[in-house]
Amino acid sequence: MLRKTKFDDQPLINWRKLWNYIKIFFGAIFFIVWTVILSTILKLILKFFILYIRGLYIIYKGISNFAKKNIKGFWLLLSILILLIISILYGLYLMKYFNYVHEILNEQNNIEKTKIELIKENEELKSQIIEKDLKLEAKAEEERLLAHKQKVIKNRDIAEEKLPQEVKDLVIKHANTYGVKDIRFMECIIFNESGGRSEAIGDHGLAVGACQYHLATFLGHRKQMGLPLADLRKDTDACLQAMMFSISNGGIGNWSARLKCA
């Protein structure tokens, strides 16, 4: 006898661990992407800041050179004023540039949000379509079953009306003997098989009598009942007895007319 180990009850794939690994993998990718984006932005800011400092330094060197040459105070003040104006304009330019970058990033975020919303709406529409299709299919199936039920009731009513009384009496007799409950169902089958006529012949001459028995099937049922193996298919009493015996033992599939009656 094999010994049961602790691994026998474990599933082949641990879906919880697999889901955690997937979340970690995509989280790492998301972190790397945003790190690259932020590093790029910081590099741009540092580059502009360095350019700004260099510009200030160049202007400062120019003013120093002016001062060393004993330039009059008016020109010195004018140089300082020009430096301030250039600094302000350059600062305004940087602000405008950063606002532009910020707008681009916001636009990209809005595009991503719009995509997510569109995907969500698309999924909702798909769900609604599937739900409507299921309702339509259910309604069509309900209508089909209702039509079939109405057709079955009509077939049973016709059989009850047109089947000969002596045949109906025999159906009741043998149905009670073998515990077959649905008398109208039996009458409908017999009527749609043969009209209740003992001389009826079908299946290219193979099916005979009111119950439309094939010879081998009839003799097989007679053998199961412990009766003599005689071809009594045209004897309505004998064929109905064999039929009720067969149906009470699950042999309803031998008669195709059942599909019109149930």
Residue pairs with C-beta under 8 A, 6 or more apart in sequence:
41 101
44 101
45 98
48 94
48 97
52 90
52 94
55 86
55 90
56 83
56 87
59 79
59 82
59 83
59 86
62 79
63 76
63 79
63 80
63 83
66 75
66 76
66 79
67 76
151 260
152 188
152 260
152 261
152 262
155 188
155 191
155 192
155 260
155 261
156 184
156 185
156 187
156 188
156 261
158 191
159 184
159 187
159 188
159 190
159 191
159 192
159 261
160 168
160 184
160 187
160 188
162 191
162 195
163 187
163 190
163 191
163 195
163 196
164 196
166 236
167 187
167 190
167 196
167 210
167 236
167 240
168 187
170 236
170 237
170 240
171 183
171 186
171 187
171 190
171 240
171 244
172 183
173 240
174 180
174 240
174 241
174 243
174 244
174 245
175 181
175 183
175 186
175 244
177 241
177 244
178 244
178 245
178 247
178 248
179 248
180 186
180 244
180 247
180 248
185 258
185 261
185 262
186 243
186 244
186 247
188 257
188 260
188 261
189 255
189 257
189 258
189 261
190 196
190 210
190 211
190 240
190 243
192 257
192 260
192 261
193 200
193 202
193 207
193 210
193 211
193 212
193 255
193 257
194 200
194 202
194 209
194 210
194 211
194 212
196 210
196 236
197 210
198 209
198 210
198 234
198 235
198 236
198 239
199 209
199 234
200 208
200 209
200 210
200 212
201 207
201 208
202 212
203 212
203 214
206 214
206 215
207 213
207 214
208 215
208 233
208 234
209 233
209 234
209 235
209 236
209 239
210 236
210 239
210 240
211 233
211 239
211 240
211 242
211 243
211 255
212 255
213 221
213 233
213 239
213 242
213 243
215 231
215 233
217 254
218 231
218 232
218 233
218 239
218 242
219 229
219 231
221 242
221 243
221 245
221 246
221 251
222 228
222 229
222 230
222 232
222 242
223 229
224 245
224 249
225 241
225 242
225 245
232 238
232 239
233 239
243 255
246 252
246 254
252 258
